[in-house]
């Protein structure tokens, strides 16, 4: 449905797929939900996926124009998957566009939060709270996920653009 908005932004429609798949696998790791106590709900899973995707976008931005192209490709994959998943949940055309735009807005908000945290302008733990959790969270779980997100960022930061595009950031 929203493909007409993004048509032609990337040369290859599948560009960004490997990175998005790797980010999805990262967001599905049980430790986020067990030790970090992210609610295992649609909202909790979305918050975590949007958080790791936002960190990846911040990392890609460091690679200039090539990184920006990879960021656009990743965002296109995000939109495509969100649209598909919400269709499976039963949303139809009149509401689907509004919901997907809202989800992309949430991704953009998180990207802004993580830009500030990575730059050292915002507190990492508070950014984790705002990006991952909706309500109250035990301090130990929050610290656990802040530490895990810092380690995830370090892995992204050490990867080359080519490795990121291939979904390899270990």
BALOBA-1460 file (C-alpha; in Angstrom, 3 decimals):
// residues 170
<rec num="1" residu="x" x="0.000" y="0.000" z="0.000"/>
<rec num="2" residu="x" x="2.696" y="2.525" z="0.967"/>
<rec num="3" residu="x" x="5.129" y="1.328" z="-1.672"/>
<rec num="4" residu="x" x="4.094" y="4.183" z="-3.963"/>
<rec num="5" residu="x" x="5.577" y="6.615" z="-1.417"/>
<rec num="6" residu="x" x="8.957" y="4.908" z="-1.390"/>
<rec num="7" residu="x" x="9.260" y="3.650" z="-4.962"/>
<rec num="8" residu="x" x="12.667" y="4.299" z="-6.427"/>
<rec num="9" residu="x" x="14.430" y="5.371" z="-3.238"/>
<rec num="10" residu="x" x="16.748" y="2.378" z="-3.442"/>
<rec num="11" residu="x" x="18.050" y="0.759" z="-6.601"/>
<rec num="12" residu="x" x="17.353" y="-2.752" z="-5.333"/>
<rec num="13" residu="x" x="14.027" y="-3.648" z="-3.758"/>
<rec num="14" residu="x" x="15.718" y="-6.331" z="-1.610"/>
<rec num="15" residu="x" x="18.411" y="-3.954" z="-0.385"/>
<rec num="16" residu="x" x="18.274" y="-3.733" z="3.383"/>
<rec num="17" residu="x" x="16.693" y="-7.169" z="3.779"/>
<rec num="18" residu="x" x="19.760" y="-8.898" z="5.241"/>
<rec num="19" residu="x" x="20.301" y="-6.156" z="7.818"/>
<rec num="20" residu="x" x="16.615" y="-6.085" z="8.743"/>
<rec num="21" residu="x" x="16.600" y="-9.881" z="9.190"/>
<rec num="22" residu="x" x="19.675" y="-9.687" z="11.423"/>
<rec num="23" residu="x" x="18.091" y="-6.909" z="13.490"/>
<rec num="24" residu="x" x="14.900" y="-8.934" z="13.816"/>
<rec num="25" residu="x" x="16.927" y="-11.917" z="15.049"/>
<rec num="26" residu="x" x="18.653" y="-9.642" z="17.569"/>
<rec num="27" residu="x" x="15.309" y="-8.296" z="18.808"/>
<rec num="28" residu="x" x="14.038" y="-11.855" z="19.288"/>
<rec num="29" residu="x" x="16.836" y="-12.914" z="21.644"/>
<rec num="30" residu="x" x="15.258" y="-14.165" z="24.880"/>
<rec num="31" residu="x" x="17.624" y="-12.187" z="27.133"/>
<rec num="32" residu="x" x="15.830" y="-8.928" z="26.304"/>
<rec num="33" residu="x" x="12.577" y="-10.367" z="27.618"/>
<rec num="34" residu="x" x="13.918" y="-12.505" z="30.451"/>
<rec num="35" residu="x" x="16.725" y="-10.565" z="32.115"/>
<rec num="36" residu="x" x="15.644" y="-7.201" z="30.709"/>
<rec num="37" residu="x" x="11.939" y="-7.763" z="31.386"/>
<rec num="38" residu="x" x="10.696" y="-6.259" z="28.131"/>
<rec num="39" residu="x" x="7.038" y="-7.298" z="27.933"/>
<rec num="40" residu="x" x="6.644" y="-10.163" z="25.451"/>
<rec num="41" residu="x" x="3.739" y="-8.432" z="23.725"/>
<rec num="42" residu="x" x="3.269" y="-6.820" z="20.319"/>
<rec num="43" residu="x" x="4.159" y="-3.448" z="21.839"/>
<rec num="44" residu="x" x="7.198" y="-4.803" z="23.678"/>
<rec num="45" residu="x" x="8.521" y="-6.645" z="20.643"/>
<rec num="46" residu="x" x="7.957" y="-3.601" z="18.440"/>
<rec num="47" residu="x" x="9.765" y="-1.338" z="20.940"/>
<rec num="48" residu="x" x="12.777" y="-3.622" z="20.914"/>
<rec num="49" residu="x" x="12.854" y="-4.022" z="17.130"/>
<rec num="50" residu="x" x="12.491" y="-0.263" z="16.635"/>
<rec num="51" residu="x" x="15.265" y="0.315" z="19.185"/>
<rec num="52" residu="x" x="17.819" y="-1.949" z="17.502"/>
<rec num="53" residu="x" x="16.788" y="-0.599" z="14.082"/>
<rec num="54" residu="x" x="17.248" y="2.974" z="15.343"/>
<rec num="55" residu="x" x="20.731" y="2.139" z="16.614"/>
<rec num="56" residu="x" x="21.550" y="0.618" z="13.221"/>
<rec num="57" residu="x" x="20.305" y="3.753" z="11.447"/>
<rec num="58" residu="x" x="22.480" y="5.943" z="13.693"/>
<rec num="59" residu="x" x="25.465" y="3.744" z="12.834"/>
<rec num="60" residu="x" x="24.720" y="3.807" z="9.091"/>
<rec num="61" residu="x" x="24.570" y="7.601" z="9.107"/>
<rec num="62" residu="x" x="28.295" y="7.668" z="9.883"/>
<rec num="63" residu="x" x="29.077" y="6.328" z="6.410"/>
<rec num="64" residu="x" x="27.960" y="9.375" z="4.456"/>
<rec num="65" residu="x" x="25.924" y="8.957" z="1.288"/>
<rec num="66" residu="x" x="26.451" y="5.175" z="1.094"/>
<rec num="67" residu="x" x="25.299" y="4.872" z="4.698"/>
<rec num="68" residu="x" x="22.282" y="7.058" z="3.996"/>
<rec num="69" residu="x" x="21.310" y="4.790" z="1.099"/>
<rec num="70" residu="x" x="21.628" y="1.754" z="3.376"/>
<rec num="71" residu="x" x="19.534" y="3.571" z="5.983"/>
<rec num="72" residu="x" x="16.800" y="4.259" z="3.425"/>
<rec num="73" residu="x" x="16.868" y="0.597" z="2.364"/>
<rec num="74" residu="x" x="16.563" y="-0.499" z="6.005"/>
<rec num="75" residu="x" x="13.654" y="1.880" z="6.560"/>
<rec num="76" residu="x" x="11.941" y="0.569" z="3.422"/>
<rec num="77" residu="x" x="12.247" y="-2.970" z="4.784"/>
<rec num="78" residu="x" x="10.838" y="-1.780" z="8.101"/>
<rec num="79" residu="x" x="7.822" y="-0.216" z="6.355"/>
<rec num="80" residu="x" x="7.271" y="-3.295" z="4.190"/>
<rec num="81" residu="x" x="7.372" y="-5.683" z="7.155"/>
<rec num="82" residu="x" x="5.177" y="-3.475" z="9.351"/>
<rec num="83" residu="x" x="2.615" y="-3.224" z="6.563"/>
<rec num="84" residu="x" x="2.655" y="-6.979" z="5.980"/>
<rec num="85" residu="x" x="2.449" y="-7.852" z="9.680"/>
<rec num="86" residu="x" x="-0.455" y="-5.509" z="10.277"/>
<rec num="87" residu="x" x="-2.317" y="-6.858" z="7.258"/>
<rec num="88" residu="x" x="-1.956" y="-10.315" z="8.818"/>
<rec num="89" residu="x" x="-3.399" y="-8.887" z="12.036"/>
<rec num="90" residu="x" x="-6.472" y="-7.908" z="10.020"/>
<rec num="91" residu="x" x="-5.967" y="-4.206" z="9.360"/>
<rec num="92" residu="x" x="-7.377" y="-3.029" z="6.075"/>
<rec num="93" residu="x" x="-6.468" y="-0.228" z="3.713"/>
<rec num="94" residu="x" x="-8.348" y="2.641" z="5.392"/>
<rec num="95" residu="x" x="-6.481" y="2.225" z="8.694"/>
<rec num="96" residu="x" x="-3.288" y="0.532" z="7.597"/>
<rec num="97" residu="x" x="-1.579" y="3.639" z="6.214"/>
<rec num="98" residu="x" x="-2.222" y="5.615" z="9.381"/>
<rec num="99" residu="x" x="-0.929" y="2.800" z="11.611"/>
<rec num="100" residu="x" x="2.231" y="2.265" z="9.560"/>
<rec num="101" residu="x" x="2.959" y="6.007" z="9.480"/>
<rec num="102" residu="x" x="2.603" y="6.054" z="13.269"/>
<rec num="103" residu="x" x="5.034" y="3.130" z="13.594"/>
<rec num="104" residu="x" x="7.561" y="4.812" z="11.289"/>
<rec num="105" residu="x" x="7.200" y="7.950" z="13.421"/>
<rec num="106" residu="x" x="8.032" y="5.885" z="16.497"/>
<rec num="107" residu="x" x="11.134" y="4.567" z="14.730"/>
<rec num="108" residu="x" x="12.150" y="8.139" z="13.850"/>
<rec num="109" residu="x" x="11.638" y="9.269" z="17.453"/>
<rec num="110" residu="x" x="13.836" y="6.453" z="18.716"/>
<rec num="111" residu="x" x="16.484" y="7.269" z="16.131"/>
<rec num="112" residu="x" x="16.627" y="10.807" z="17.502"/>
<rec num="113" residu="x" x="16.899" y="9.517" z="21.065"/>
<rec num="114" residu="x" x="19.773" y="7.204" z="20.169"/>
<rec num="115" residu="x" x="21.616" y="9.866" z="18.168"/>
<rec num="116" residu="x" x="21.787" y="11.904" z="21.363"/>
<rec num="117" residu="x" x="22.833" y="8.934" z="23.518"/>
<rec num="118" residu="x" x="25.547" y="7.804" z="21.107"/>
<rec num="119" residu="x" x="26.851" y="11.377" z="20.926"/>
<rec num="120" residu="x" x="27.059" y="11.457" z="24.725"/>
<rec num="121" residu="x" x="24.438" y="14.209" z="24.988"/>
<rec num="122" residu="x" x="21.798" y="11.967" z="26.618"/>
<rec num="123" residu="x" x="22.059" y="9.389" z="29.374"/>
<rec num="124" residu="x" x="22.243" y="5.823" z="28.031"/>
<rec num="125" residu="x" x="20.072" y="4.319" z="30.786"/>
<rec num="126" residu="x" x="17.379" y="6.989" z="30.446"/>
<rec num="127" residu="x" x="17.417" y="6.570" z="26.654"/>
<rec num="128" residu="x" x="16.952" y="2.825" z="27.141"/>
<rec num="129" residu="x" x="13.976" y="3.500" z="29.416"/>
<rec num="130" residu="x" x="12.350" y="5.850" z="26.900"/>
<rec num="131" residu="x" x="13.087" y="3.662" z="23.881"/>
<rec num="132" residu="x" x="12.251" y="0.200" z="25.205"/>
<rec num="133" residu="x" x="9.801" y="0.499" z="28.084"/>
<rec num="134" residu="x" x="6.321" y="1.959" z="28.252"/>
<rec num="135" residu="x" x="5.751" y="1.833" z="31.988"/>
<rec num="136" residu="x" x="7.652" y="1.034" z="35.122"/>
<rec num="137" residu="x" x="10.581" y="-1.340" z="34.952"/>
<rec num="138" residu="x" x="12.744" y="-2.724" z="37.747"/>
<rec num="139" residu="x" x="16.045" y="-0.825" z="37.901"/>
<rec num="140" residu="x" x="18.115" y="-4.002" z="37.522"/>
<rec num="141" residu="x" x="16.268" y="-5.015" z="34.333"/>
<rec num="142" residu="x" x="16.686" y="-1.504" z="32.926"/>
<rec num="143" residu="x" x="20.419" y="-1.544" z="33.654"/>
<rec num="144" residu="x" x="20.695" y="-5.028" z="32.127"/>
<rec num="145" residu="x" x="19.163" y="-3.892" z="28.844"/>
<rec num="146" residu="x" x="21.096" y="-0.601" z="28.824"/>
<rec num="147" residu="x" x="24.301" y="-2.636" z="29.150"/>
<rec num="148" residu="x" x="23.153" y="-5.067" z="26.431"/>
<rec num="149" residu="x" x="22.234" y="-2.174" z="24.109"/>
<rec num="150" residu="x" x="25.657" y="-0.613" z="24.695"/>
<rec num="151" residu="x" x="27.284" y="-3.931" z="23.746"/>
<rec num="152" residu="x" x="25.011" y="-4.137" z="20.696"/>
<rec num="153" residu="x" x="26.038" y="-0.596" z="19.717"/>
<rec num="154" residu="x" x="29.700" y="-1.549" z="20.067"/>
<rec num="155" residu="x" x="29.148" y="-4.462" z="17.680"/>
<rec num="156" residu="x" x="27.430" y="-2.167" z="15.173"/>
<rec num="157" residu="x" x="30.130" y="0.459" z="15.562"/>
<rec num="158" residu="x" x="32.926" y="-2.015" z="14.823"/>
<rec num="159" residu="x" x="31.259" y="-3.407" z="11.701"/>
<rec num="160" residu="x" x="31.983" y="-2.026" z="8.254"/>
<rec num="161" residu="x" x="29.196" y="-0.738" z="6.055"/>
<rec num="162" residu="x" x="29.517" y="-3.824" z="3.859"/>
<rec num="163" residu="x" x="29.213" y="-6.111" z="6.888"/>
<rec num="164" residu="x" x="26.139" y="-4.235" z="8.082"/>
<rec num="165" residu="x" x="24.488" y="-4.451" z="4.687"/>
<rec num="166" residu="x" x="25.078" y="-8.209" z="4.792"/>
<rec num="167" residu="x" x="23.545" y="-8.406" z="8.270"/>
<rec num="168" residu="x" x="26.871" y="-9.275" z="9.935"/>
<rec num="169" residu="x" x="27.720" y="-7.315" z="13.042"/>
<rec num="170" residu="x" x="29.102" y="-9.953" z="15.416"/>
